[in-house]
Amino acid sequence: MSRSFLTRDARPIRVVNQEDRLVHDGPPNMADTHFFSTSVYEFADCTGVNDFINSPLEAPDQSRQYYRQSPTVRADIAASLAGLVPTRLKYDAKKNVYSLFPPLLIA
């Protein structure tokens, strides 16, 4: 099983829902490899999606639809569903998550 998530500013959602949403940070115990065995689960961090197929004007929902709007994320999902090993940048064993995009640089 593979899960994608996108980290964005989730404060408004956390206030409204009074809880964290999986799409933002994954499950709170994601790093627990006893619970989420790496032989069964893979988490892919989609933070920093930078290859949208449409501009924000053409697809104003692109941040919500990143799994459709990003060829990289789509290829990762398709490979996972086909039982293939997706191409990913790196694995963070401490957090139990793969990175799909390079870290965001904040100036």
Jmol script that loads the backbone (N, CA, C; Angstrom):
load data "model"
ATOM      1  N   MET A   1       0.854  -1.177   0.000  1.00  0.00           N
ATOM      2  CA  MET A   1       0.000   0.000   0.000  1.00  0.00           C
ATOM      3  C   MET A   1       0.892   1.230   0.000  1.00  0.00           C
ATOM      4  N   SER A   2       0.559   2.145  -0.831  1.00  0.00           N
ATOM      5  CA  SER A   2       1.323   3.386  -0.910  1.00  0.00           C
ATOM      6  C   SER A   2       0.393   4.546  -0.627  1.00  0.00           C
ATOM      7  N   ARG A   3       0.861   5.521   0.117  1.00  0.00           N
ATOM      8  CA  ARG A   3       0.053   6.701   0.427  1.00  0.00           C
ATOM      9  C   ARG A   3       0.827   7.933   0.039  1.00  0.00           C
ATOM     10  N   SER A   4       0.155   8.896  -0.515  1.00  0.00           N
ATOM     11  CA  SER A   4       0.765  10.177  -0.823  1.00  0.00           C
ATOM     12  C   SER A   4       0.194  11.205   0.132  1.00  0.00           C
ATOM     13  N   PHE A   5       0.961  12.192   0.419  1.00  0.00           N
ATOM     14  CA  PHE A   5       0.416  13.306   1.173  1.00  0.00           C
ATOM     15  C   PHE A   5       1.143  14.566   0.774  1.00  0.00           C
ATOM     16  N   LEU A   6       0.492  15.651   0.976  1.00  0.00           N
ATOM     17  CA  LEU A   6       1.025  16.952   0.592  1.00  0.00           C
ATOM     18  C   LEU A   6       0.979  17.850   1.808  1.00  0.00           C
ATOM     19  N   THR A   7       2.108  18.404   2.174  1.00  0.00           N
ATOM     20  CA  THR A   7       2.150  19.299   3.318  1.00  0.00           C
ATOM     21  C   THR A   7       1.970  20.731   2.835  1.00  0.00           C
ATOM     22  N   ARG A   8       0.930  21.347   3.249  1.00  0.00           N
ATOM     23  CA  ARG A   8       0.646  22.755   2.953  1.00  0.00           C
ATOM     24  C   ARG A   8       0.273  23.404   4.284  1.00  0.00           C
ATOM     25  N   ASP A   9      -0.131  24.625   4.252  1.00  0.00           N
ATOM     26  CA  ASP A   9      -0.551  25.284   5.476  1.00  0.00           C
ATOM     27  C   ASP A   9      -1.922  24.727   5.865  1.00  0.00           C
ATOM     28  N   ALA A  10      -1.939  23.859   6.847  1.00  0.00           N
ATOM     29  CA  ALA A  10      -3.158  23.157   7.221  1.00  0.00           C
ATOM     30  C   ALA A  10      -3.852  23.780   8.431  1.00  0.00           C
ATOM     31  N   ARG A  11      -3.379  24.915   8.898  1.00  0.00           N
ATOM     32  CA  ARG A  11      -3.970  25.507  10.103  1.00  0.00           C
ATOM     33  C   ARG A  11      -5.470  25.733   9.988  1.00  0.00           C
ATOM     34  N   PRO A  12      -5.985  26.303   8.891  1.00  0.00           N
ATOM     35  CA  PRO A  12      -7.442  26.494   8.821  1.00  0.00           C
ATOM     36  C   PRO A  12      -8.207  25.169   8.898  1.00  0.00           C
ATOM     37  N   ILE A  13      -7.690  24.140   8.256  1.00  0.00           N
ATOM     38  CA  ILE A  13      -8.359  22.839   8.282  1.00  0.00           C
ATOM     39  C   ILE A  13      -8.335  22.261   9.683  1.00  0.00           C
ATOM     40  N   ARG A  14      -7.205  22.406  10.363  1.00  0.00           N
ATOM     41  CA  ARG A  14      -7.099  21.886  11.724  1.00  0.00           C
ATOM     42  C   ARG A  14      -8.066  22.599  12.669  1.00  0.00           C
ATOM     43  N   VAL A  15      -8.266  23.880  12.454  1.00  0.00           N
ATOM     44  CA  VAL A  15      -9.192  24.643  13.293  1.00  0.00           C
ATOM     45  C   VAL A  15     -10.630  24.200  13.026  1.00  0.00           C
ATOM     46  N   VAL A  16     -10.998  24.118  11.753  1.00  0.00           N
ATOM     47  CA  VAL A  16     -12.366  23.749  11.392  1.00  0.00           C
ATOM     48  C   VAL A  16     -12.680  22.309  11.795  1.00  0.00           C
ATOM     49  N   ASN A  17     -11.784  21.386  11.465  1.00  0.00           N
ATOM     50  CA  ASN A  17     -12.035  19.972  11.737  1.00  0.00           C
ATOM     51  C   ASN A  17     -11.611  19.550  13.140  1.00  0.00           C
ATOM     52  N   GLN A  18     -10.894  20.401  13.835  1.00  0.00           N
ATOM     53  CA  GLN A  18     -10.363  20.119  15.164  1.00  0.00           C
ATOM     54  C   GLN A  18      -9.498  18.861  15.167  1.00  0.00           C
ATOM     55  N   GLU A  19      -8.819  18.613  14.062  1.00  0.00           N
ATOM     56  CA  GLU A  19      -7.932  17.460  13.966  1.00  0.00           C
ATOM     57  C   GLU A  19      -7.026  17.628  12.743  1.00  0.00           C
ATOM     58  N   ASP A  20      -5.988  16.832  12.705  1.00  0.00           N
ATOM     59  CA  ASP A  20      -5.104  16.828  11.540  1.00  0.00           C
ATOM     60  C   ASP A  20      -5.717  15.947  10.461  1.00  0.00           C
ATOM     61  N   ARG A  21      -5.474  16.299   9.225  1.00  0.00           N
ATOM     62  CA  ARG A  21      -5.941  15.478   8.116  1.00  0.00           C
ATOM     63  C   ARG A  21      -4.766  14.674   7.584  1.00  0.00           C
ATOM     64  N   LEU A  22      -5.027  13.446   7.189  1.00  0.00           N
ATOM     65  CA  LEU A  22      -3.971  12.583   6.681  1.00  0.00           C
ATOM     66  C   LEU A  22      -3.256  13.178   5.484  1.00  0.00           C
ATOM     67  N   VAL A  23      -3.983  13.893   4.647  1.00  0.00           N
ATOM     68  CA  VAL A  23      -3.402  14.418   3.424  1.00  0.00           C
ATOM     69  C   VAL A  23      -2.277  15.408   3.697  1.00  0.00           C
ATOM     70  N   HIS A  24      -2.259  16.027   4.842  1.00  0.00           N
ATOM     71  CA  HIS A  24      -1.240  17.033   5.121  1.00  0.00           C
ATOM     72  C   HIS A  24       0.032  16.442   5.689  1.00  0.00           C
ATOM     73  N   ASP A  25      -0.062  15.566   6.618  1.00  0.00           N
ATOM     74  CA  ASP A  25       1.128  15.068   7.287  1.00  0.00           C
ATOM     75  C   ASP A  25       1.197  13.550   7.378  1.00  0.00           C
ATOM     76  N   GLY A  26       0.252  12.855   6.813  1.00  0.00           N
ATOM     77  CA  GLY A  26       0.198  11.415   6.996  1.00  0.00           C
ATOM     78  C   GLY A  26      -0.314  11.106   8.388  1.00  0.00           C
ATOM     79  N   PRO A  27      -0.462   9.841   8.731  1.00  0.00           N
ATOM     80  CA  PRO A  27      -0.946   9.496  10.068  1.00  0.00           C
ATOM     81  C   PRO A  27       0.065   9.910  11.135  1.00  0.00           C
ATOM     82  N   PRO A  28      -0.409  10.246  12.333  1.00  0.00           N
ATOM     83  CA  PRO A  28       0.504  10.733  13.367  1.00  0.00           C
ATOM     84  C   PRO A  28       1.584   9.724  13.754  1.00  0.00           C
ATOM     85  N   ASN A  29       1.313   8.433  13.598  1.00  0.00           N
ATOM     86  CA  ASN A  29       2.292   7.405  13.968  1.00  0.00           C
ATOM     87  C   ASN A  29       2.973   6.806  12.733  1.00  0.00           C
ATOM     88  N   MET A  30       3.076   7.587  11.672  1.00  0.00           N
ATOM     89  CA  MET A  30       3.643   7.119  10.409  1.00  0.00           C
ATOM     90  C   MET A  30       5.064   6.567  10.569  1.00  0.00           C
ATOM     91  N   ALA A  31       5.848   7.108  11.469  1.00  0.00           N
ATOM     92  CA  ALA A  31       7.232   6.659  11.651  1.00  0.00           C
ATOM     93  C   ALA A  31       7.328   5.307  12.354  1.00  0.00           C
ATOM     94  N   ASP A  32       6.235   4.815  12.888  1.00  0.00           N
ATOM     95  CA  ASP A  32       6.215   3.532  13.602  1.00  0.00           C
ATOM     96  C   ASP A  32       6.214   2.389  12.591  1.00  0.00           C
ATOM     97  N   THR A  33       7.394   1.847  12.291  1.00  0.00           N
ATOM     98  CA  THR A  33       7.502   0.792  11.282  1.00  0.00           C
ATOM     99  C   THR A  33       7.022  -0.569  11.790  1.00  0.00           C
ATOM    100  N   HIS A  34       6.742  -0.666  13.076  1.00  0.00           N
ATOM    101  CA  HIS A  34       6.116  -1.895  13.576  1.00  0.00           C
ATOM    102  C   HIS A  34       4.639  -1.885  13.216  1.00  0.00           C
ATOM    103  N   PHE A  35       4.022  -0.727  13.313  1.00  0.00           N
ATOM    104  CA  PHE A  35       2.615  -0.587  12.953  1.00  0.00           C
ATOM    105  C   PHE A  35       2.457  -0.494  11.435  1.00  0.00           C
ATOM    106  N   PHE A  36       3.275   0.343  10.806  1.00  0.00           N
ATOM    107  CA  PHE A  36       3.268   0.520   9.352  1.00  0.00           C
ATOM    108  C   PHE A  36       4.501  -0.170   8.779  1.00  0.00           C
ATOM    109  N   SER A  37       4.459  -1.473   8.695  1.00  0.00           N
ATOM    110  CA  SER A  37       5.584  -2.249   8.193  1.00  0.00           C
ATOM    111  C   SER A  37       5.989  -1.778   6.797  1.00  0.00           C
ATOM    112  N   THR A  38       7.291  -1.576   6.603  1.00  0.00           N
ATOM    113  CA  THR A  38       7.777  -1.112   5.303  1.00  0.00           C
ATOM    114  C   THR A  38       7.587  -2.157   4.212  1.00  0.00           C
ATOM    115  N   SER A  39       7.302  -3.385   4.566  1.00  0.00           N
ATOM    116  CA  SER A  39       7.021  -4.408   3.553  1.00  0.00           C
ATOM    117  C   SER A  39       5.580  -4.311   3.052  1.00  0.00           C
ATOM    118  N   VAL A  40       4.754  -3.534   3.749  1.00  0.00           N
ATOM    119  CA  VAL A  40       3.346  -3.382   3.367  1.00  0.00           C
ATOM    120  C   VAL A  40       3.025  -1.947   2.977  1.00  0.00           C
ATOM    121  N   TYR A  41       3.531  -0.988   3.738  1.00  0.00           N
ATOM    122  CA  TYR A  41       3.183   0.421   3.548  1.00  0.00           C
ATOM    123  C   TYR A  41       4.364   1.228   3.028  1.00  0.00           C
ATOM    124  N   GLU A  42       4.067   2.162   2.146  1.00  0.00           N
ATOM    125  CA  GLU A  42       5.040   3.148   1.710  1.00  0.00           C
ATOM    126  C   GLU A  42       4.365   4.515   1.736  1.00  0.00           C
ATOM    127  N   PHE A  43       5.032   5.485   2.319  1.00  0.00           N
ATOM    128  CA  PHE A  43       4.509   6.842   2.368  1.00  0.00           C
ATOM    129  C   PHE A  43       5.357   7.715   1.447  1.00  0.00           C
ATOM    130  N   ALA A  44       4.688   8.485   0.624  1.00  0.00           N
ATOM    131  CA  ALA A  44       5.384   9.378  -0.305  1.00  0.00           C
ATOM    132  C   ALA A  44       5.010  10.819   0.019  1.00  0.00           C
ATOM    133  N   ASP A  45       6.011  11.607   0.338  1.00  0.00           N
ATOM    134  CA  ASP A  45       5.812  13.019   0.648  1.00  0.00           C
ATOM    135  C   ASP A  45       5.812  13.808  -0.653  1.00  0.00           C
ATOM    136  N   CYS A  46       4.707  14.418  -0.966  1.00  0.00           N
ATOM    137  CA  CYS A  46       4.564  15.180  -2.214  1.00  0.00           C
ATOM    138  C   CYS A  46       4.756  16.674  -2.004  1.00  0.00           C
ATOM    139  N   THR A  47       5.290  17.051  -0.859  1.00  0.00           N
ATOM    140  CA  THR A  47       5.580  18.460  -0.609  1.00  0.00           C
ATOM    141  C   THR A  47       6.510  18.982  -1.692  1.00  0.00           C
ATOM    142  N   GLY A  48       6.216  20.144  -2.190  1.00  0.00           N
ATOM    143  CA  GLY A  48       7.078  20.755  -3.189  1.00  0.00           C
ATOM    144  C   GLY A  48       6.737  20.364  -4.613  1.00  0.00           C
ATOM    145  N   VAL A  49       5.535  19.849  -4.833  1.00  0.00           N
ATOM    146  CA  VAL A  49       5.129  19.516  -6.202  1.00  0.00           C
ATOM    147  C   VAL A  49       5.446  20.704  -7.087  1.00  0.00           C
ATOM    148  N   ASN A  50       6.204  20.447  -8.161  1.00  0.00           N
ATOM    149  CA  ASN A  50       6.641  21.560  -8.999  1.00  0.00           C
ATOM    150  C   ASN A  50       6.481  21.276 -10.493  1.00  0.00           C
ATOM    151  N   ASP A  51       5.700  20.272 -10.821  1.00  0.00           N
ATOM    152  CA  ASP A  51       5.561  19.924 -12.241  1.00  0.00           C
ATOM    153  C   ASP A  51       4.091  19.818 -12.668  1.00  0.00           C
ATOM    154  N   PHE A  52       3.290  20.776 -12.210  1.00  0.00           N
ATOM    155  CA  PHE A  52       1.879  20.773 -12.587  1.00  0.00           C
ATOM    156  C   PHE A  52       1.729  20.875 -14.102  1.00  0.00           C
ATOM    157  N   ILE A  53       0.753  20.168 -14.659  1.00  0.00           N
ATOM    158  CA  ILE A  53       0.552  20.183 -16.111  1.00  0.00           C
ATOM    159  C   ILE A  53      -0.213  21.417 -16.577  1.00  0.00           C
ATOM    160  N   ASN A  54      -0.897  22.078 -15.671  1.00  0.00           N
ATOM    161  CA  ASN A  54      -1.638  23.296 -16.003  1.00  0.00           C
ATOM    162  C   ASN A  54      -1.211  24.430 -15.090  1.00  0.00           C
ATOM    163  N   SER A  55      -1.385  25.639 -15.559  1.00  0.00           N
ATOM    164  CA  SER A  55      -1.086  26.808 -14.731  1.00  0.00           C
ATOM    165  C   SER A  55      -2.191  26.976 -13.687  1.00  0.00           C
ATOM    166  N   PRO A  56      -1.940  27.758 -12.641  1.00  0.00           N
ATOM    167  CA  PRO A  56      -2.982  28.013 -11.644  1.00  0.00           C
ATOM    168  C   PRO A  56      -4.238  28.652 -12.259  1.00  0.00           C
ATOM    169  N   LEU A  57      -4.085  29.411 -13.338  1.00  0.00           N
ATOM    170  CA  LEU A  57      -5.256  30.003 -13.992  1.00  0.00           C
ATOM    171  C   LEU A  57      -6.084  28.948 -14.717  1.00  0.00           C
ATOM    172  N   GLU A  58      -5.409  27.972 -15.312  1.00  0.00           N
ATOM    173  CA  GLU A  58      -6.112  26.900 -16.026  1.00  0.00           C
ATOM    174  C   GLU A  58      -6.696  25.865 -15.066  1.00  0.00           C
ATOM    175  N   ALA A  59      -6.043  25.671 -13.944  1.00  0.00           N
ATOM    176  CA  ALA A  59      -6.484  24.675 -12.968  1.00  0.00           C
ATOM    177  C   ALA A  59      -6.319  25.236 -11.569  1.00  0.00           C
ATOM    178  N   PRO A  60      -7.259  26.101 -11.149  1.00  0.00           N
ATOM    179  CA  PRO A  60      -7.120  26.719  -9.825  1.00  0.00           C
ATOM    180  C   PRO A  60      -7.168  25.712  -8.675  1.00  0.00           C
ATOM    181  N   ASP A  61      -7.568  24.484  -8.963  1.00  0.00           N
ATOM    182  CA  ASP A  61      -7.640  23.453  -7.924  1.00  0.00           C
ATOM    183  C   ASP A  61      -6.364  22.614  -7.859  1.00  0.00           C
ATOM    184  N   GLN A  62      -5.277  23.059  -8.505  1.00  0.00           N
ATOM    185  CA  GLN A  62      -4.109  22.196  -8.623  1.00  0.00           C
ATOM    186  C   GLN A  62      -3.521  21.767  -7.287  1.00  0.00           C
ATOM    187  N   SER A  63      -3.574  22.585  -6.255  1.00  0.00           N
ATOM    188  CA  SER A  63      -3.016  22.146  -4.976  1.00  0.00           C
ATOM    189  C   SER A  63      -3.880  21.059  -4.341  1.00  0.00           C
ATOM    190  N   ARG A  64      -5.156  21.066  -4.607  1.00  0.00           N
ATOM    191  CA  ARG A  64      -6.039  20.008  -4.103  1.00  0.00           C
ATOM    192  C   ARG A  64      -6.008  18.779  -5.005  1.00  0.00           C
ATOM    193  N   GLN A  65      -5.687  18.984  -6.258  1.00  0.00           N
ATOM    194  CA  GLN A  65      -5.694  17.899  -7.235  1.00  0.00           C
ATOM    195  C   GLN A  65      -4.269  17.532  -7.667  1.00  0.00           C
ATOM    196  N   TYR A  66      -3.302  17.706  -6.780  1.00  0.00           N
ATOM    197  CA  TYR A  66      -1.903  17.470  -7.142  1.00  0.00           C
ATOM    198  C   TYR A  66      -1.679  16.064  -7.671  1.00  0.00           C
ATOM    199  N   TYR A  67      -2.429  15.091  -7.204  1.00  0.00           N
ATOM    200  CA  TYR A  67      -2.261  13.710  -7.641  1.00  0.00           C
ATOM    201  C   TYR A  67      -2.718  13.519  -9.089  1.00  0.00           C
ATOM    202  N   ARG A  68      -3.506  14.443  -9.617  1.00  0.00           N
ATOM    203  CA  ARG A  68      -3.902  14.412 -11.026  1.00  0.00           C
ATOM    204  C   ARG A  68      -3.079  15.375 -11.857  1.00  0.00           C
ATOM    205  N   GLN A  69      -2.655  16.483 -11.258  1.00  0.00           N
ATOM    206  CA  GLN A  69      -2.000  17.560 -11.980  1.00  0.00           C
ATOM    207  C   GLN A  69      -0.483  17.383 -12.114  1.00  0.00           C
ATOM    208  N   SER A  70       0.110  16.472 -11.387  1.00  0.00           N
ATOM    209  CA  SER A  70       1.559  16.278 -11.415  1.00  0.00           C
ATOM    210  C   SER A  70       1.910  14.956 -12.084  1.00  0.00           C
ATOM    211  N   PRO A  71       2.643  14.983 -13.201  1.00  0.00           N
ATOM    212  CA  PRO A  71       3.077  13.733 -13.823  1.00  0.00           C
ATOM    213  C   PRO A  71       3.923  12.867 -12.884  1.00  0.00           C
ATOM    214  N   THR A  72       4.726  13.486 -12.033  1.00  0.00           N
ATOM    215  CA  THR A  72       5.561  12.731 -11.092  1.00  0.00           C
ATOM    216  C   THR A  72       4.704  11.964 -10.098  1.00  0.00           C
ATOM    217  N   VAL A  73       3.706  12.630  -9.521  1.00  0.00           N
ATOM    218  CA  VAL A  73       2.838  11.972  -8.546  1.00  0.00           C
ATOM    219  C   VAL A  73       2.006  10.893  -9.242  1.00  0.00           C
ATOM    220  N   ARG A  74       1.483  11.189 -10.425  1.00  0.00           N
ATOM    221  CA  ARG A  74       0.699  10.190 -11.171  1.00  0.00           C
ATOM    222  C   ARG A  74       1.532   8.956 -11.487  1.00  0.00           C
ATOM    223  N   ALA A  75       2.779   9.150 -11.918  1.00  0.00           N
ATOM    224  CA  ALA A  75       3.650   8.014 -12.232  1.00  0.00           C
ATOM    225  C   ALA A  75       3.938   7.176 -10.989  1.00  0.00           C
ATOM    226  N   ASP A  76       4.112   7.843  -9.841  1.00  0.00           N
ATOM    227  CA  ASP A  76       4.359   7.136  -8.589  1.00  0.00           C
ATOM    228  C   ASP A  76       3.154   6.282  -8.209  1.00  0.00           C
ATOM    229  N   ILE A  77       1.971   6.855  -8.305  1.00  0.00           N
ATOM    230  CA  ILE A  77       0.749   6.124  -7.975  1.00  0.00           C
ATOM    231  C   ILE A  77       0.560   4.947  -8.935  1.00  0.00           C
ATOM    232  N   ALA A  78       0.742   5.183 -10.235  1.00  0.00           N
ATOM    233  CA  ALA A  78       0.563   4.124 -11.235  1.00  0.00           C
ATOM    234  C   ALA A  78       1.544   2.981 -11.007  1.00  0.00           C
ATOM    235  N   ALA A  79       2.809   3.312 -10.738  1.00  0.00           N
ATOM    236  CA  ALA A  79       3.807   2.272 -10.485  1.00  0.00           C
ATOM    237  C   ALA A  79       3.448   1.476  -9.236  1.00  0.00           C
ATOM    238  N   SER A  80       3.021   2.162  -8.184  1.00  0.00           N
ATOM    239  CA  SER A  80       2.635   1.476  -6.941  1.00  0.00           C
ATOM    240  C   SER A  80       1.468   0.531  -7.180  1.00  0.00           C
ATOM    241  N   LEU A  81       0.455   1.010  -7.898  1.00  0.00           N
ATOM    242  CA  LEU A  81      -0.720   0.173  -8.168  1.00  0.00           C
ATOM    243  C   LEU A  81      -0.383  -1.014  -9.066  1.00  0.00           C
ATOM    244  N   ALA A  82       0.611  -0.858  -9.932  1.00  0.00           N
ATOM    245  CA  ALA A  82       1.017  -1.938 -10.831  1.00  0.00           C
ATOM    246  C   ALA A  82       1.982  -2.917 -10.164  1.00  0.00           C
ATOM    247  N   GLY A  83       2.338  -2.636  -8.919  1.00  0.00           N
ATOM    248  CA  GLY A  83       3.257  -3.517  -8.203  1.00  0.00           C
ATOM    249  C   GLY A  83       4.712  -3.302  -8.577  1.00  0.00           C
ATOM    250  N   LEU A  84       5.004  -2.162  -9.198  1.00  0.00           N
ATOM    251  CA  LEU A  84       6.372  -1.830  -9.583  1.00  0.00           C
ATOM    252  C   LEU A  84       7.019  -0.959  -8.510  1.00  0.00           C
ATOM    253  N   VAL A  85       8.317  -0.824  -8.566  1.00  0.00           N
ATOM    254  CA  VAL A  85       9.036   0.036  -7.621  1.00  0.00           C
ATOM    255  C   VAL A  85       9.102   1.434  -8.221  1.00  0.00           C
ATOM    256  N   PRO A  86       8.418   2.408  -7.614  1.00  0.00           N
ATOM    257  CA  PRO A  86       8.440   3.770  -8.148  1.00  0.00           C
ATOM    258  C   PRO A  86       9.822   4.416  -8.000  1.00  0.00           C
ATOM    259  N   THR A  87      10.110   5.351  -8.874  1.00  0.00           N
ATOM    260  CA  THR A  87      11.346   6.132  -8.786  1.00  0.00           C
ATOM    261  C   THR A  87      11.111   7.264  -7.802  1.00  0.00           C
ATOM    262  N   ARG A  88      11.918   7.303  -6.750  1.00  0.00           N
ATOM    263  CA  ARG A  88      11.772   8.335  -5.722  1.00  0.00           C
ATOM    264  C   ARG A  88      13.133   8.884  -5.358  1.00  0.00           C
ATOM    265  N   LEU A  89      13.170  10.126  -4.868  1.00  0.00           N
ATOM    266  CA  LEU A  89      14.436  10.782  -4.567  1.00  0.00           C
ATOM    267  C   LEU A  89      15.192  10.125  -3.421  1.00  0.00           C
ATOM    268  N   LYS A  90      14.542   9.984  -2.273  1.00  0.00           N
ATOM    269  CA  LYS A  90      15.241   9.423  -1.115  1.00  0.00           C
ATOM    270  C   LYS A  90      14.234   8.896  -0.105  1.00  0.00           C
ATOM    271  N   TYR A  91      14.732   8.061   0.801  1.00  0.00           N
ATOM    272  CA  TYR A  91      13.917   7.511   1.879  1.00  0.00           C
ATOM    273  C   TYR A  91      14.464   8.019   3.200  1.00  0.00           C
ATOM    274  N   ASP A  92      13.590   8.555   4.033  1.00  0.00           N
ATOM    275  CA  ASP A  92      13.964   9.017   5.370  1.00  0.00           C
ATOM    276  C   ASP A  92      13.514   7.942   6.356  1.00  0.00           C
ATOM    277  N   ALA A  93      14.450   7.112   6.799  1.00  0.00           N
ATOM    278  CA  ALA A  93      14.116   5.995   7.676  1.00  0.00           C
ATOM    279  C   ALA A  93      13.567   6.459   9.020  1.00  0.00           C
ATOM    280  N   LYS A  94      14.020   7.602   9.499  1.00  0.00           N
ATOM    281  CA  LYS A  94      13.549   8.115  10.790  1.00  0.00           C
ATOM    282  C   LYS A  94      12.063   8.486  10.729  1.00  0.00           C
ATOM    283  N   LYS A  95      11.637   9.052   9.587  1.00  0.00           N
ATOM    284  CA  LYS A  95      10.237   9.457   9.420  1.00  0.00           C
ATOM    285  C   LYS A  95       9.411   8.417   8.676  1.00  0.00           C
ATOM    286  N   ASN A  96      10.071   7.394   8.097  1.00  0.00           N
ATOM    287  CA  ASN A  96       9.402   6.339   7.323  1.00  0.00           C
ATOM    288  C   ASN A  96       8.650   6.927   6.130  1.00  0.00           C
ATOM    289  N   VAL A  97       9.351   7.759   5.357  1.00  0.00           N
ATOM    290  CA  VAL A  97       8.695   8.409   4.220  1.00  0.00           C
ATOM    291  C   VAL A  97       9.694   8.618   3.078  1.00  0.00           C
ATOM    292  N   TYR A  98       9.192   8.461   1.858  1.00  0.00           N
ATOM    293  CA  TYR A  98       9.973   8.748   0.653  1.00  0.00           C
ATOM    294  C   TYR A  98       9.678  10.170   0.203  1.00  0.00           C
ATOM    295  N   SER A  99      10.661  10.830  -0.383  1.00  0.00           N
ATOM    296  CA  SER A  99      10.463  12.162  -0.962  1.00  0.00           C
ATOM    297  C   SER A  99      10.324  12.026  -2.467  1.00  0.00           C
ATOM    298  N   LEU A 100       9.344  12.721  -3.027  1.00  0.00           N
ATOM    299  CA  LEU A 100       9.169  12.731  -4.477  1.00  0.00           C
ATOM    300  C   LEU A 100       9.788  13.967  -5.109  1.00  0.00           C
ATOM    301  N   PHE A 101       9.930  15.028  -4.329  1.00  0.00           N
ATOM    302  CA  PHE A 101      10.441  16.292  -4.849  1.00  0.00           C
ATOM    303  C   PHE A 101      11.547  16.794  -3.925  1.00  0.00           C
ATOM    304  N   PRO A 102      12.465  17.607  -4.463  1.00  0.00           N
ATOM    305  CA  PRO A 102      13.504  18.181  -3.600  1.00  0.00           C
ATOM    306  C   PRO A 102      12.882  19.100  -2.553  1.00  0.00           C
ATOM    307  N   PRO A 103      13.565  19.318  -1.435  1.00  0.00           N
ATOM    308  CA  PRO A 103      13.011  20.207  -0.400  1.00  0.00           C
ATOM    309  C   PRO A 103      12.766  21.613  -0.936  1.00  0.00           C
ATOM    310  N   LEU A 104      11.726  22.240  -0.416  1.00  0.00           N
ATOM    311  CA  LEU A 104      11.423  23.614  -0.802  1.00  0.00           C
ATOM    312  C   LEU A 104      12.459  24.555  -0.208  1.00  0.00           C
ATOM    313  N   LEU A 105      12.910  25.484  -1.002  1.00  0.00           N
ATOM    314  CA  LEU A 105      13.847  26.496  -0.518  1.00  0.00           C
ATOM    315  C   LEU A 105      13.063  27.753  -0.198  1.00  0.00           C
ATOM    316  N   ILE A 106      13.167  28.212   1.028  1.00  0.00           N
ATOM    317  CA  ILE A 106      12.453  29.411   1.449  1.00  0.00           C
ATOM    318  C   ILE A 106      13.460  30.527   1.606  1.00  0.00           C
ATOM    319  N   ALA A 107      13.257  31.592   0.856  1.00  0.00           N
ATOM    320  CA  ALA A 107      14.199  32.711   0.892  1.00  0.00           C
ATOM    321  C   ALA A 107      13.900  33.647   2.025  1.00  0.00           C
TER     322      ALA A 107
END
end "model"
wireframe off; spacefill off
backbone 0.3
color backbone group
